[in-house]
């Protein structure tokens, strides 16, 4: 494939035959400028890739239309199909995501008519989606999901509007069982999962709200518990009831006698569960918080008291 080179590069050609050093420098210059001025291509996707994308059935939604992505002018079954396809492009600078609100045109899957976003095809009259949201430009035939549009979130959710409420501080819709029953963390859902680092706010996976108020994917949470990790990856607070474990550690400490040199040694600790700082006797197995009896603690430098 030919690459367009800026015209000012050719002023060096006169000395190519007489000066090998200049020739080497020009060769390096051309390689650099070819990267700075990539060849113009009409499409980010090859013909084979476009055919493969158009023939594959959407695994995310059932609908009777496709969308034209305004960012790359390509046709996809849905926004997620677009994002998955662009994430596999060879050039990382071509990776991008489709903003749902930017979609202006859809293509009817029955008559292949391209038209502005609407529920019903203007040509054949087919209903392109049993559920249709004009704000999100979203179509879906599987209405058993209980789709609804949350004005505060600005996107569509599933599960039935009556089963969710929008927490203003957390910035997302939560199950009604968490109303007045969770610790609010500002914009807790507008972050990435601390395990897989996928953005939580519009993720298709189920999300769990931990005791500390932080959020993560349910499958990531269960995988973390399976590997005996019982603390929040963000704040280190215990995510389950650890009282049985603390009792066992108490028994271990009582059965383990410390050497005489460490028998009366004291350290300052910070409790990850109650955020209290106390001075306790040091033990090789662990330091117990005198406020909440948790062993989820860490040693810290002694506090500096005002004189």
TAURRA-V450828 format. One record per backbone hydrogen bond with DSSP energy under -0.5 kcal/mol. NH is the residue of the N-H (numbers start at 0). CO is the residue of the C=O. If there is no record, write none. Layout:
BEGIN
NH|CO / NH|CO
END
This chain:
BEGIN
8|5 / 9|6 / 10|7 / 11|8 / 12|9 / 14|11 / 15|12 / 18|14 / 22|18 / 23|19 / 24|20 / 25|21 / 26|22 / 27|23 / 28|24 / 29|25 / 30|26 / 31|27 / 32|28 / 33|29 / 34|30 / 34|31 / 35|31 / 36|32 / 49|45 / 50|46 / 51|47 / 52|48 / 53|49 / 54|50 / 55|51 / 62|60 / 63|127 / 65|106 / 66|75 / 67|104 / 68|66 / 68|73 / 69|67 / 71|68 / 72|68 / 73|68 / 75|66 / 81|77 / 82|78 / 83|79 / 84|80 / 85|81 / 86|82 / 87|83 / 87|84 / 88|85 / 91|89 / 93|90 / 94|91 / 99|97 / 101|98 / 102|99 / 104|67 / 105|114 / 106|65 / 107|112 / 108|63 / 111|107 / 113|111 / 114|105 / 116|103 / 120|125 / 124|120 / 127|118 / 127|125 / 130|139 / 131|129 / 132|137 / 133|131 / 136|132 / 137|132 / 139|130 / 140|61 / 142|140 / 144|141 / 145|142 / 147|156 / 149|147 / 149|154 / 150|148 / 153|149 / 154|149 / 156|147 / 158|144 / 159|145 / 162|159 / 163|160 / 164|173 / 166|164 / 166|171 / 167|165 / 170|166 / 171|166 / 173|164 / 175|162 / 177|174 / 178|175 / 180|177 / 183|181 / 186|168 / 187|184 / 188|169 / 189|186 / 190|188 / 192|197 / 196|192 / 199|190 / 200|188 / 202|199 / 207|215 / 209|207 / 209|213 / 212|209 / 215|207 / 217|205 / 220|216 / 221|217 / 222|218 / 223|219 / 224|220 / 225|221 / 226|222 / 227|224 / 228|223 / 229|227 / 231|236 / 235|231 / 238|229 / 239|229 / 241|239 / 245|241 / 246|242 / 247|243 / 248|244 / 249|245 / 250|246 / 251|247 / 252|248 / 253|249 / 254|250 / 255|251 / 255|252 / 256|254 / 261|258 / 262|258 / 262|259 / 264|261 / 266|279 / 267|299 / 268|277 / 269|297 / 270|275 / 271|295 / 274|270 / 277|268 / 279|266 / 279|277 / 281|264 / 288|293 / 292|288 / 296|294 / 297|269 / 299|267 / 304|302
END
